[in-house]
Amino acid sequence: MNSEAANGPAYLGILVTAKRGSGAPFSSRAFYRRLDAAARSRGFATYVFAPEWIDWERKQIRGYAYDESSGEWTRGRFPFPRVVYDRAFFRTKAELDRHRALLRRLTAERGVELLGLCLGGKLEVHRLLAKDPETAALLPATARYTGPGALARWLRERGEAVLKPNGSSHGRGVFRLRRIGPDAYEARGRTRANRPAAYRFGSLNALLRWVDRRLVADSRFLVQAYLTLTANDGAPYDIRALVQKDGEGRWRLTGAAARVGAVGGLTSNLHGGGTSREAADFLLEQFGEAEAERILESIRAASMAVPRVLERWHGPLLELGIDFGVDRRGRVWLLEVNSKPGRMSFARLHDQSVRIAAVTSPIRYARYVLDRQLGGQINEFDGKQDSFYEKNG
């Protein structure tokens, strides 16, 4: 157990990816400011840190804490936190492997407890969900991209496919491949820079060469069955469900939002220009009252099944963003699971309780973990931040 600061405040460390730029060197500062406010109201302190800011020899971390009086993030030196909320992101398997090694070191050497273990790529998550009949039944046909030959067989048998990067987010790099004529093929989707793109090819071999040399290159991709997941007006959409552990360690469905893309587009992700709607209202418009309620109940049940299955095979989790597709027959499909979900879909909804819970649930669970560690004897944070860290240290 981490005991250096046993008589000081109980810290929650927010682990992030460092970045260059003006101000504090990390993204999502508004979100972390809200987390800090929620933590203060529950008697403990937070700070933000990146892996490269850890000083293992001095047993301290150079991080950033939010100073309410100045409205700024201030750098300081901190003891190792008791618990860590992992919000670091990575682009490659090598980065993921290094990150997991860091987490193992934090837990083994410093006694830090993680609120949840980050999931791997899409293929790993698909493999875990396929182990249980309840979640396996919701999965579209999916395979790892192994080369032009296997993709050619897939396209000849099915006529179209979706190609996704194993580790990307926000719809980046996702393309729909399909045959559009006797000797014509099309790839339509979004680039790695999240810009819409469409290409045409005069033969299957030309498409396969583009995929293997230009799109896939040295990255891991998966091939997935194309599903028609569009609204009545042709706009693509999905349902993002947010499930989180509460202040007693139990899984709860925080909310569900429909993410609606542009007509003719492939993805509905908000970073690609989509909009957010209340899931119940949107499904009511698409399917009518009885069918919409049936679909919502299927999504609720699946949202509770997914964390149960993943924790059985993967280990403890804190929160999940689960993306569901609904085809024109009303069948629910499980498209993707993210253990580090964004809040944008819910920040745009009118339901204030959902917006608040989306931010505060990790803090309520952190307090639950701290209480369990310390027997409820937290030396509560009094709001005078300067007494807990050395500014500009």
ROVEXBA-614247 format. One record per residue (C-alpha): residue number from 1; residue in three letters; x, y, z. Coordinates in nm, 3 decimals, decimal comma, padded with zeros to 5 digits, always signed. Example, Ala and Ser with C-alpha at 12.3 -4.5 7.8 and 13.67 -1.06 7.14 Angstrom:
REM residues 2
seq: 1&type: ALA&x: +01,230&y: -00,450&z: +00,780
seq: 2&type: SER&x: +01,367&y: -00,106&z: +00,714
END
This chain:
REM residues 393
seq: 1&type: MET&x: +00,000&y: +00,000&z: +00,000
seq: 2&type: ASN&x: +00,120&y: +00,351&z: -00,083
seq: 3&type: SER&x: +00,182&y: +00,509&z: +00,259
seq: 4&type: GLU&x: +00,404&y: +00,814&z: +00,197
seq: 5&type: ALA&x: +00,113&y: +01,054&z: +00,231
seq: 6&type: ALA&x: -00,084&y: +00,864&z: +00,491
seq: 7&type: ASN&x: -00,131&y: +01,181&z: +00,694
seq: 8&type: GLY&x: -00,187&y: +01,406&z: +00,393
seq: 9&type: PRO&x: -00,477&y: +01,424&z: +00,147
seq: 10&type: ALA&x: -00,592&y: +01,114&z: -00,039
seq: 11&type: TYR&x: -00,494&y: +01,179&z: -00,400
seq: 12&type: LEU&x: -00,659&y: +01,061&z: -00,719
seq: 13&type: GLY&x: -00,404&y: +01,078&z: -00,999
seq: 14&type: ILE&x: -00,544&y: +01,134&z: -01,349
seq: 15&type: LEU&x: -00,305&y: +00,966&z: -01,593
seq: 16&type: VAL&x: -00,295&y: +01,140&z: -01,932
seq: 17&type: THR&x: -00,098&y: +01,162&z: -02,255
seq: 18&type: ALA&x: +00,137&y: +01,459&z: -02,257
seq: 19&type: LYS&x: +00,116&y: +01,697&z: -02,551
seq: 20&type: ARG&x: +00,283&y: +02,010&z: -02,672
seq: 21&type: GLY&x: +00,112&y: +02,345&z: -02,687
seq: 22&type: SER&x: +00,027&y: +02,649&z: -02,483
seq: 23&type: GLY&x: -00,098&y: +02,617&z: -02,128
seq: 24&type: ALA&x: -00,098&y: +02,292&z: -01,937
seq: 25&type: PRO&x: +00,051&y: +02,018&z: -02,161
seq: 26&type: PHE&x: -00,250&y: +01,786&z: -02,183
seq: 27&type: SER&x: -00,592&y: +01,776&z: -02,348
seq: 28&type: SER&x: -00,944&y: +01,761&z: -02,197
seq: 29&type: ARG&x: -00,861&y: +02,023&z: -01,934
seq: 30&type: ALA&x: -01,227&y: +02,126&z: -01,893
seq: 31&type: PHE&x: -01,321&y: +01,766&z: -01,816
seq: 32&type: TYR&x: -01,044&y: +01,728&z: -01,559
seq: 33&type: ARG&x: -01,143&y: +02,058&z: -01,400
seq: 34&type: ARG&x: -01,493&y: +01,919&z: -01,348
seq: 35&type: LEU&x: -01,349&y: +01,600&z: -01,205
seq: 36&type: ASP&x: -01,142&y: +01,807&z: -00,963
seq: 37&type: ALA&x: -01,446&y: +02,002&z: -00,848
seq: 38&type: ALA&x: -01,640&y: +01,679&z: -00,794
seq: 39&type: ALA&x: -01,349&y: +01,532&z: -00,596
seq: 40&type: ARG&x: -01,317&y: +01,842&z: -00,376
seq: 41&type: SER&x: -01,685&y: +01,817&z: -00,288
seq: 42&type: ARG&x: -01,622&y: +01,459&z: -00,172
seq: 43&type: GLY&x: -01,317&y: +01,537&z: +00,040
seq: 44&type: PHE&x: -01,016&y: +01,436&z: -00,168
seq: 45&type: ALA&x: -00,768&y: +01,596&z: -00,410
seq: 46&type: THR&x: -00,670&y: +01,531&z: -00,772
seq: 47&type: TYR&x: -00,376&y: +01,603&z: -00,995
seq: 48&type: VAL&x: -00,298&y: +01,526&z: -01,359
seq: 49&type: PHE&x: +00,022&y: +01,353&z: -01,466
seq: 50&type: ALA&x: +00,181&y: +01,179&z: -01,765
seq: 51&type: PRO&x: +00,414&y: +00,875&z: -01,756
seq: 52&type: GLU&x: +00,725&y: +01,077&z: -01,839
seq: 53&type: TRP&x: +00,668&y: +01,307&z: -01,540
seq: 54&type: ILE&x: +00,721&y: +01,028&z: -01,286
seq: 55&type: ASP&x: +01,045&y: +01,053&z: -01,086
seq: 56&type: TRP&x: +01,093&y: +00,695&z: -00,970
seq: 57&type: GLU&x: +01,419&y: +00,769&z: -00,784
seq: 58&type: ARG&x: +01,275&y: +01,054&z: -00,574
seq: 59&type: LYS&x: +00,943&y: +00,874&z: -00,537
seq: 60&type: GLN&x: +00,740&y: +01,171&z: -00,654
seq: 61&type: ILE&x: +00,551&y: +01,294&z: -00,956
seq: 62&type: ARG&x: +00,561&y: +01,628&z: -01,131
seq: 63&type: GLY&x: +00,203&y: +01,697&z: -01,220
seq: 64&type: TYR&x: -00,062&y: +01,965&z: -01,250
seq: 65&type: ALA&x: -00,339&y: +02,059&z: -01,008
seq: 66&type: TYR&x: -00,619&y: +02,301&z: -01,074
seq: 67&type: ASP&x: -00,603&y: +02,624&z: -00,872
seq: 68&type: GLU&x: -00,956&y: +02,758&z: -00,826
seq: 69&type: SER&x: -00,834&y: +03,101&z: -00,712
seq: 70&type: SER&x: -00,641&y: +03,169&z: -01,033
seq: 71&type: GLY&x: -00,844&y: +02,948&z: -01,267
seq: 72&type: GLU&x: -00,522&y: +02,789&z: -01,393
seq: 73&type: TRP&x: -00,344&y: +02,454&z: -01,389
seq: 74&type: THR&x: -00,035&y: +02,485&z: -01,172
seq: 75&type: ARG&x: +00,263&y: +02,255&z: -01,184
seq: 76&type: GLY&x: +00,391&y: +02,096&z: -00,865
seq: 77&type: ARG&x: +00,551&y: +01,792&z: -00,704
seq: 78&type: PHE&x: +00,321&y: +01,528&z: -00,559
seq: 79&type: PRO&x: +00,345&y: +01,199&z: -00,374
seq: 80&type: PHE&x: +00,232&y: +00,892&z: -00,563
seq: 81&type: PRO&x: -00,149&y: +00,880&z: -00,564
seq: 82&type: ARG&x: -00,346&y: +00,610&z: -00,388
seq: 83&type: VAL&x: -00,567&y: +00,555&z: -00,693
seq: 84&type: VAL&x: -00,528&y: +00,630&z: -01,065
seq: 85&type: TYR&x: -00,791&y: +00,717&z: -01,324
seq: 86&type: ASP&x: -00,633&y: +00,614&z: -01,654
seq: 87&type: ARG&x: -00,713&y: +00,857&z: -01,937
seq: 88&type: ALA&x: -00,397&y: +00,808&z: -02,145
seq: 89&type: PHE&x: -00,436&y: +00,725&z: -02,513
seq: 90&type: PHE&x: -00,205&y: +00,551&z: -02,760
seq: 91&type: ARG&x: -00,196&y: +00,483&z: -03,133
seq: 92&type: THR&x: -00,003&y: +00,155&z: -03,168
seq: 93&type: LYS&x: +00,023&y: -00,184&z: -02,999
seq: 94&type: ALA&x: +00,378&y: -00,099&z: -02,893
seq: 95&type: GLU&x: +00,249&y: +00,211&z: -02,712
seq: 96&type: LEU&x: -00,025&y: +00,002&z: -02,547
seq: 97&type: ASP&x: +00,231&y: -00,256&z: -02,432
seq: 98&type: ARG&x: +00,453&y: +00,016&z: -02,281
seq: 99&type: HIS&x: +00,151&y: +00,168&z: -02,109
seq: 100&type: ARG&x: +00,049&y: -00,163&z: -01,955
seq: 101&type: ALA&x: +00,405&y: -00,214&z: -01,831
seq: 102&type: LEU&x: +00,390&y: +00,127&z: -01,661
seq: 103&type: LEU&x: +00,061&y: +00,040&z: -01,492
seq: 104&type: ARG&x: +00,208&y: -00,287&z: -01,365
seq: 105&type: ARG&x: +00,503&y: -00,097&z: -01,220
seq: 106&type: LEU&x: +00,276&y: +00,157&z: -01,049
seq: 107&type: THR&x: +00,076&y: -00,118&z: -00,884
seq: 108&type: ALA&x: +00,369&y: -00,347&z: -00,798
seq: 109&type: GLU&x: +00,624&y: -00,090&z: -00,676
seq: 110&type: ARG&x: +00,407&y: +00,190&z: -00,540
seq: 111&type: GLY&x: +00,091&y: +00,010&z: -00,434
seq: 112&type: VAL&x: -00,126&y: +00,229&z: -00,657
seq: 113&type: GLU&x: -00,476&y: +00,098&z: -00,724
seq: 114&type: LEU&x: -00,621&y: +00,146&z: -01,072
seq: 115&type: LEU&x: -00,988&y: +00,238&z: -01,098
seq: 116&type: GLY&x: -01,003&y: +00,020&z: -01,409
seq: 117&type: LEU&x: -00,779&y: -00,162&z: -01,655
seq: 118&type: CYS&x: -00,776&y: -00,023&z: -02,008
seq: 119&type: LEU&x: -00,906&y: -00,247&z: -02,285
seq: 120&type: GLY&x: -00,694&y: -00,340&z: -02,584
seq: 121&type: GLY&x: -00,783&y: -00,295&z: -02,949
seq: 122&type: LYS&x: -01,107&y: -00,381&z: -03,126
seq: 123&type: LEU&x: -00,996&y: -00,734&z: -03,214
seq: 124&type: GLU&x: -00,908&y: -00,817&z: -02,854
seq: 125&type: VAL&x: -01,242&y: -00,685&z: -02,729
seq: 126&type: HIS&x: -01,429&y: -00,876&z: -03,000
seq: 127&type: ARG&x: -01,251&y: -01,197&z: -02,898
seq: 128&type: LEU&x: -01,350&y: -01,153&z: -02,532
seq: 129&type: LEU&x: -01,713&y: -01,072&z: -02,611
seq: 130&type: ALA&x: -01,735&y: -01,375&z: -02,842
seq: 131&type: LYS&x: -01,666&y: -01,601&z: -02,540
seq: 132&type: ASP&x: -02,016&y: -01,549&z: -02,397
seq: 133&type: PRO&x: -02,333&y: -01,648&z: -02,591
seq: 134&type: GLU&x: -02,526&y: -01,341&z: -02,471
seq: 135&type: THR&x: -02,278&y: -01,093&z: -02,619
seq: 136&type: ALA&x: -02,156&y: -01,314&z: -02,904
seq: 137&type: ALA&x: -02,505&y: -01,309&z: -03,057
seq: 138&type: LEU&x: -02,482&y: -00,930&z: -03,095
seq: 139&type: LEU&x: -02,150&y: -00,921&z: -03,283
seq: 140&type: PRO&x: -02,125&y: -00,870&z: -03,660
seq: 141&type: ALA&x: -01,892&y: -01,104&z: -03,851
seq: 142&type: THR&x: -01,538&y: -00,977&z: -03,790
seq: 143&type: ALA&x: -01,189&y: -01,094&z: -03,888
seq: 144&type: ARG&x: -00,837&y: -00,960&z: -03,869
seq: 145&type: TYR&x: -00,705&y: -00,818&z: -04,196
seq: 146&type: THR&x: -00,436&y: -01,064&z: -04,305
seq: 147&type: GLY&x: -00,371&y: -00,950&z: -04,660
seq: 148&type: PRO&x: -00,522&y: -00,892&z: -05,005
seq: 149&type: GLY&x: -00,610&y: -01,259&z: -05,062
seq: 150&type: ALA&x: -00,839&y: -01,291&z: -04,761
seq: 151&type: LEU&x: -01,001&y: -00,953&z: -04,833
seq: 152&type: ALA&x: -01,062&y: -01,055&z: -05,195
seq: 153&type: ARG&x: -01,242&y: -01,371&z: -05,080
seq: 154&type: TRP&x: -01,451&y: -01,168&z: -04,835
seq: 155&type: LEU&x: -01,557&y: -00,921&z: -05,106
seq: 156&type: ARG&x: -01,634&y: -01,197&z: -05,358
seq: 157&type: GLU&x: -01,855&y: -01,374&z: -05,104
seq: 158&type: ARG&x: -02,025&y: -01,069&z: -04,949
seq: 159&type: GLY&x: -01,987&y: -00,790&z: -05,206
seq: 160&type: GLU&x: -01,884&y: -00,532&z: -04,944
seq: 161&type: ALA&x: -01,697&y: -00,489&z: -04,618
seq: 162&type: VAL&x: -01,602&y: -00,234&z: -04,357
seq: 163&type: LEU&x: -01,232&y: -00,190&z: -04,288
seq: 164&type: LYS&x: -01,140&y: -00,045&z: -03,946
seq: 165&type: PRO&x: -00,808&y: +00,032&z: -03,776
seq: 166&type: ASN&x: -00,771&y: -00,190&z: -03,470
seq: 167&type: GLY&x: -00,675&y: +00,096&z: -03,241
seq: 168&type: SER&x: -00,835&y: +00,411&z: -03,380
seq: 169&type: SER&x: -01,124&y: +00,619&z: -03,247
seq: 170&type: HIS&x: -01,367&y: +00,887&z: -03,368
seq: 171&type: GLY&x: -01,426&y: +00,701&z: -03,697
seq: 172&type: ARG&x: -01,078&y: +00,780&z: -03,828
seq: 173&type: GLY&x: -00,955&y: +00,549&z: -04,100
seq: 174&type: VAL&x: -01,284&y: +00,358&z: -04,135
seq: 175&type: PHE&x: -01,381&y: +00,271&z: -04,495
seq: 176&type: ARG&x: -01,663&y: +00,086&z: -04,662
seq: 177&type: LEU&x: -01,541&y: -00,121&z: -04,956
seq: 178&type: ARG&x: -01,791&y: -00,240&z: -05,215
seq: 179&type: ARG&x: -01,842&y: -00,346&z: -05,574
seq: 180&type: ILE&x: -02,041&y: -00,089&z: -05,772
seq: 181&type: GLY&x: -02,021&y: -00,240&z: -06,122
seq: 182&type: PRO&x: -01,883&y: -00,531&z: -06,332
seq: 183&type: ASP&x: -01,529&y: -00,388&z: -06,310
seq: 184&type: ALA&x: -01,570&y: -00,106&z: -06,062
seq: 185&type: TYR&x: -01,512&y: -00,080&z: -05,688
seq: 186&type: GLU&x: -01,545&y: +00,199&z: -05,436
seq: 187&type: ALA&x: -01,386&y: +00,285&z: -05,101
seq: 188&type: ARG&x: -01,575&y: +00,548&z: -04,904
seq: 189&type: GLY&x: -01,505&y: +00,664&z: -04,550
seq: 190&type: ARG&x: -01,283&y: +00,893&z: -04,344
seq: 191&type: THR&x: -00,910&y: +00,950&z: -04,354
seq: 192&type: ARG&x: -00,675&y: +00,928&z: -04,054
seq: 193&type: ALA&x: -00,720&y: +01,307&z: -04,029
seq: 194&type: ASN&x: -01,098&y: +01,240&z: -04,003
seq: 195&type: ARG&x: -01,183&y: +01,397&z: -04,338
seq: 196&type: PRO&x: -01,444&y: +01,239&z: -04,567
seq: 197&type: ALA&x: -01,293&y: +01,060&z: -04,866
seq: 198&type: ALA&x: -01,412&y: +00,848&z: -05,160
seq: 199&type: TYR&x: -01,206&y: +00,657&z: -05,419
seq: 200&type: ARG&x: -01,302&y: +00,453&z: -05,724
seq: 201&type: PHE&x: -01,106&y: +00,166&z: -05,877
seq: 202&type: GLY&x: -01,128&y: -00,003&z: -06,216
seq: 203&type: SER&x: -01,068&y: -00,351&z: -06,080
seq: 204&type: LEU&x: -01,063&y: -00,554&z: -05,763
seq: 205&type: ASN&x: -00,685&y: -00,580&z: -05,783
seq: 206&type: ALA&x: -00,653&y: -00,201&z: -05,794
seq: 207&type: LEU&x: -00,868&y: -00,172&z: -05,480
seq: 208&type: LEU&x: -00,666&y: -00,442&z: -05,303
seq: 209&type: ARG&x: -00,336&y: -00,271&z: -05,388
seq: 210&type: TRP&x: -00,466&y: +00,060&z: -05,248
seq: 211&type: VAL&x: -00,582&y: -00,106&z: -04,928
seq: 212&type: ASP&x: -00,258&y: -00,294&z: -04,869
seq: 213&type: ARG&x: -00,012&y: -00,019&z: -04,968
seq: 214&type: ARG&x: -00,188&y: +00,306&z: -04,887
seq: 215&type: LEU&x: -00,459&y: +00,242&z: -04,627
seq: 216&type: VAL&x: -00,334&y: -00,045&z: -04,413
seq: 217&type: ALA&x: +00,043&y: -00,007&z: -04,459
seq: 218&type: ASP&x: +00,204&y: -00,101&z: -04,124
seq: 219&type: SER&x: -00,111&y: -00,072&z: -03,909
seq: 220&type: ARG&x: -00,340&y: -00,346&z: -03,779
seq: 221&type: PHE&x: -00,688&y: -00,346&z: -03,933
seq: 222&type: LEU&x: -00,998&y: -00,559&z: -03,903
seq: 223&type: VAL&x: -01,257&y: -00,654&z: -04,164
seq: 224&type: GLN&x: -01,620&y: -00,643&z: -04,060
seq: 225&type: ALA&x: -01,953&y: -00,719&z: -04,225
seq: 226&type: TYR&x: -02,121&y: -00,408&z: -04,358
seq: 227&type: LEU&x: -02,455&y: -00,343&z: -04,188
seq: 228&type: THR&x: -02,718&y: -00,099&z: -04,308
seq: 229&type: LEU&x: -02,747&y: +00,117&z: -03,996
seq: 230&type: THR&x: -02,925&y: +00,424&z: -04,126
seq: 231&type: ALA&x: -03,222&y: +00,637&z: -04,024
seq: 232&type: ASN&x: -03,533&y: +00,679&z: -04,238
seq: 233&type: ASP&x: -03,369&y: +00,970&z: -04,421
seq: 234&type: GLY&x: -03,053&y: +00,770&z: -04,496
seq: 235&type: ALA&x: -02,833&y: +00,927&z: -04,226
seq: 236&type: PRO&x: -02,599&y: +00,683&z: -04,048
seq: 237&type: TYR&x: -02,648&y: +00,659&z: -03,673
seq: 238&type: ASP&x: -02,558&y: +00,453&z: -03,372
seq: 239&type: ILE&x: -02,657&y: +00,445&z: -03,005
seq: 240&type: ARG&x: -02,382&y: +00,524&z: -02,754
seq: 241&type: ALA&x: -02,455&y: +00,378&z: -02,410
seq: 242&type: LEU&x: -02,243&y: +00,488&z: -02,116
seq: 243&type: VAL&x: -02,214&y: +00,241&z: -01,828
seq: 244&type: GLN&x: -02,019&y: +00,331&z: -01,513
seq: 245&type: LYS&x: -01,956&y: +00,201&z: -01,165
seq: 246&type: ASP&x: -02,133&y: +00,399&z: -00,896
seq: 247&type: GLY&x: -02,038&y: +00,500&z: -00,542
seq: 248&type: GLU&x: -02,099&y: +00,144&z: -00,420
seq: 249&type: GLY&x: -01,903&y: -00,032&z: -00,693
seq: 250&type: ARG&x: -02,208&y: -00,142&z: -00,893
seq: 251&type: TRP&x: -02,252&y: -00,104&z: -01,269
seq: 252&type: ARG&x: -02,516&y: +00,148&z: -01,378
seq: 253&type: LEU&x: -02,641&y: +00,262&z: -01,717
seq: 254&type: THR&x: -02,573&y: +00,636&z: -01,702
seq: 255&type: GLY&x: -02,749&y: +00,719&z: -02,028
seq: 256&type: ALA&x: -02,789&y: +00,650&z: -02,398
seq: 257&type: ALA&x: -02,754&y: +00,895&z: -02,686
seq: 258&type: ALA&x: -02,820&y: +00,862&z: -03,058
seq: 259&type: ARG&x: -02,528&y: +00,990&z: -03,266
seq: 260&type: VAL&x: -02,647&y: +01,088&z: -03,612
seq: 261&type: GLY&x: -02,416&y: +01,153&z: -03,907
seq: 262&type: ALA&x: -02,463&y: +01,327&z: -04,239
seq: 263&type: VAL&x: -02,684&y: +01,170&z: -04,505
seq: 264&type: GLY&x: -02,463&y: +00,966&z: -04,735
seq: 265&type: GLY&x: -02,182&y: +00,939&z: -04,481
seq: 266&type: LEU&x: -02,042&y: +00,620&z: -04,331
seq: 267&type: THR&x: -01,996&y: +00,707&z: -03,964
seq: 268&type: SER&x: -02,198&y: +00,898&z: -03,707
seq: 269&type: ASN&x: -01,913&y: +01,002&z: -03,478
seq: 270&type: LEU&x: -01,942&y: +01,354&z: -03,341
seq: 271&type: HIS&x: -01,578&y: +01,428&z: -03,425
seq: 272&type: GLY&x: -01,673&y: +01,368&z: -03,787
seq: 273&type: GLY&x: -01,954&y: +01,623&z: -03,779
seq: 274&type: GLY&x: -02,237&y: +01,418&z: -03,630
seq: 275&type: THR&x: -02,505&y: +01,539&z: -03,390
seq: 276&type: SER&x: -02,637&y: +01,397&z: -03,063
seq: 277&type: ARG&x: -02,998&y: +01,321&z: -02,971
seq: 278&type: GLU&x: -03,181&y: +01,156&z: -02,683
seq: 279&type: ALA&x: -03,181&y: +00,787&z: -02,780
seq: 280&type: ALA&x: -03,541&y: +00,727&z: -02,674
seq: 281&type: ASP&x: -03,674&y: +01,023&z: -02,876
seq: 282&type: PHE&x: -03,474&y: +00,932&z: -03,185
seq: 283&type: LEU&x: -03,573&y: +00,565&z: -03,185
seq: 284&type: LEU&x: -03,938&y: +00,662&z: -03,131
seq: 285&type: GLU&x: -03,924&y: +00,867&z: -03,453
seq: 286&type: GLN&x: -03,765&y: +00,579&z: -03,643
seq: 287&type: PHE&x: -03,961&y: +00,277&z: -03,520
seq: 288&type: GLY&x: -04,271&y: +00,386&z: -03,331
seq: 289&type: GLU&x: -04,343&y: +00,351&z: -02,961
seq: 290&type: ALA&x: -04,364&y: -00,027&z: -02,910
seq: 291&type: GLU&x: -04,066&y: -00,118&z: -03,128
seq: 292&type: ALA&x: -03,854&y: +00,167&z: -02,990
seq: 293&type: GLU&x: -03,913&y: +00,046&z: -02,635
seq: 294&type: ARG&x: -03,821&y: -00,310&z: -02,733
seq: 295&type: ILE&x: -03,497&y: -00,186&z: -02,892
seq: 296&type: LEU&x: -03,414&y: +00,026&z: -02,588
seq: 297&type: GLU&x: -03,471&y: -00,268&z: -02,356
seq: 298&type: SER&x: -03,236&y: -00,480&z: -02,569
seq: 299&type: ILE&x: -02,973&y: -00,207&z: -02,545
seq: 300&type: ARG&x: -03,019&y: -00,179&z: -02,168
seq: 301&type: ALA&x: -02,979&y: -00,554&z: -02,122
seq: 302&type: ALA&x: -02,674&y: -00,569&z: -02,347
seq: 303&type: SER&x: -02,519&y: -00,269&z: -02,171
seq: 304&type: MET&x: -02,529&y: -00,459&z: -01,843
seq: 305&type: ALA&x: -02,403&y: -00,783&z: -02,000
seq: 306&type: VAL&x: -02,097&y: -00,632&z: -02,167
seq: 307&type: PRO&x: -01,912&y: -00,518&z: -01,850
seq: 308&type: ARG&x: -01,994&y: -00,844&z: -01,677
seq: 309&type: VAL&x: -01,844&y: -01,048&z: -01,964
seq: 310&type: LEU&x: -01,540&y: -00,826&z: -02,010
seq: 311&type: GLU&x: -01,453&y: -00,816&z: -01,640
seq: 312&type: ARG&x: -01,471&y: -01,195&z: -01,627
seq: 313&type: TRP&x: -01,196&y: -01,231&z: -01,889
seq: 314&type: HIS&x: -01,013&y: -00,899&z: -01,878
seq: 315&type: GLY&x: -01,015&y: -00,776&z: -01,518
seq: 316&type: PRO&x: -01,163&y: -00,473&z: -01,337
seq: 317&type: LEU&x: -01,310&y: -00,188&z: -01,538
seq: 318&type: LEU&x: -01,449&y: +00,151&z: -01,439
seq: 319&type: GLU&x: -01,665&y: +00,272&z: -01,729
seq: 320&type: LEU&x: -01,746&y: +00,176&z: -02,085
seq: 321&type: GLY&x: -01,876&y: +00,358&z: -02,389
seq: 322&type: ILE&x: -02,069&y: +00,092&z: -02,583
seq: 323&type: ASP&x: -02,174&y: +00,160&z: -02,942
seq: 324&type: PHE&x: -02,479&y: -00,020&z: -03,077
seq: 325&type: GLY&x: -02,616&y: -00,028&z: -03,429
seq: 326&type: VAL&x: -02,982&y: -00,086&z: -03,511
seq: 327&type: ASP&x: -03,068&y: -00,216&z: -03,858
seq: 328&type: ARG&x: -03,390&y: -00,142&z: -04,043
seq: 329&type: ARG&x: -03,552&y: -00,457&z: -03,902
seq: 330&type: GLY&x: -03,482&y: -00,336&z: -03,549
seq: 331&type: ARG&x: -03,205&y: -00,585&z: -03,476
seq: 332&type: VAL&x: -02,947&y: -00,455&z: -03,229
seq: 333&type: TRP&x: -02,578&y: -00,502&z: -03,308
seq: 334&type: LEU&x: -02,281&y: -00,452&z: -03,077
seq: 335&type: LEU&x: -02,030&y: -00,247&z: -03,276
seq: 336&type: GLU&x: -01,758&y: -00,127&z: -03,040
seq: 337&type: VAL&x: -01,659&y: -00,092&z: -02,674
seq: 338&type: ASN&x: -01,431&y: +00,181&z: -02,538
seq: 339&type: SER&x: -01,291&y: +00,177&z: -02,184
seq: 340&type: LYS&x: -01,196&y: +00,547&z: -02,207
seq: 341&type: PRO&x: -01,517&y: +00,701&z: -02,341
seq: 342&type: GLY&x: -01,569&y: +01,066&z: -02,418
seq: 343&type: ARG&x: -01,862&y: +01,266&z: -02,283
seq: 344&type: MET&x: -01,945&y: +01,480&z: -02,585
seq: 345&type: SER&x: -02,255&y: +01,279&z: -02,677
seq: 346&type: PHE&x: -02,403&y: +01,334&z: -02,331
seq: 347&type: ALA&x: -02,285&y: +01,692&z: -02,281
seq: 348&type: ARG&x: -02,516&y: +01,791&z: -02,568
seq: 349&type: LEU&x: -02,828&y: +01,629&z: -02,424
seq: 350&type: HIS&x: -03,098&y: +01,820&z: -02,236
seq: 351&type: ASP&x: -03,101&y: +01,573&z: -01,946
seq: 352&type: GLN&x: -02,886&y: +01,746&z: -01,685
seq: 353&type: SER&x: -02,880&y: +01,442&z: -01,456
seq: 354&type: VAL&x: -02,711&y: +01,236&z: -01,729
seq: 355&type: ARG&x: -02,458&y: +01,511&z: -01,801
seq: 356&type: ILE&x: -02,367&y: +01,537&z: -01,433
seq: 357&type: ALA&x: -02,351&y: +01,160&z: -01,374
seq: 358&type: ALA&x: -02,127&y: +01,112&z: -01,678
seq: 359&type: VAL&x: -01,862&y: +01,329&z: -01,509
seq: 360&type: THR&x: -01,913&y: +01,252&z: -01,141
seq: 361&type: SER&x: -01,953&y: +00,872&z: -01,148
seq: 362&type: PRO&x: -01,575&y: +00,808&z: -01,167
seq: 363&type: ILE&x: -01,529&y: +01,037&z: -00,867
seq: 364&type: ARG&x: -01,799&y: +00,863&z: -00,665
seq: 365&type: TYR&x: -01,634&y: +00,531&z: -00,740
seq: 366&type: ALA&x: -01,290&y: +00,672&z: -00,652
seq: 367&type: ARG&x: -01,428&y: +00,779&z: -00,313
seq: 368&type: TYR&x: -01,565&y: +00,427&z: -00,266
seq: 369&type: VAL&x: -01,220&y: +00,280&z: -00,339
seq: 370&type: LEU&x: -01,047&y: +00,527&z: -00,106
seq: 371&type: ASP&x: -01,293&y: +00,453&z: +00,173
seq: 372&type: ARG&x: -01,227&y: +00,084&z: +00,128
seq: 373&type: GLN&x: -00,850&y: +00,144&z: +00,144
seq: 374&type: LEU&x: -00,857&y: +00,373&z: +00,445
seq: 375&type: GLY&x: -01,153&y: +00,237&z: +00,636
seq: 376&type: GLY&x: -01,346&y: +00,560&z: +00,576
seq: 377&type: GLN&x: -01,076&y: +00,765&z: +00,754
seq: 378&type: ILE&x: -00,986&y: +01,006&z: +00,474
seq: 379&type: ASN&x: -00,796&y: +01,316&z: +00,585
seq: 380&type: GLU&x: -01,035&y: +01,537&z: +00,393
seq: 381&type: PHE&x: -00,917&y: +01,800&z: +00,151
seq: 382&type: ASP&x: -00,998&y: +02,148&z: +00,284
seq: 383&type: GLY&x: -00,971&y: +02,333&z: -00,048
seq: 384&type: LYS&x: -00,644&y: +02,510&z: +00,039
seq: 385&type: GLN&x: -00,454&y: +02,358&z: -00,243
seq: 386&type: ASP&x: -00,116&y: +02,518&z: -00,166
seq: 387&type: SER&x: -00,077&y: +02,305&z: +00,148
seq: 388&type: PHE&x: -00,074&y: +01,988&z: -00,059
seq: 389&type: TYR&x: +00,184&y: +02,055&z: -00,327
seq: 390&type: GLU&x: +00,478&y: +02,272&z: -00,406
seq: 391&type: LYS&x: +00,398&y: +02,518&z: -00,684
seq: 392&type: ASN&x: +00,636&y: +02,516&z: -00,980
seq: 393&type: GLY&x: +00,843&y: +02,259&z: -00,802
END
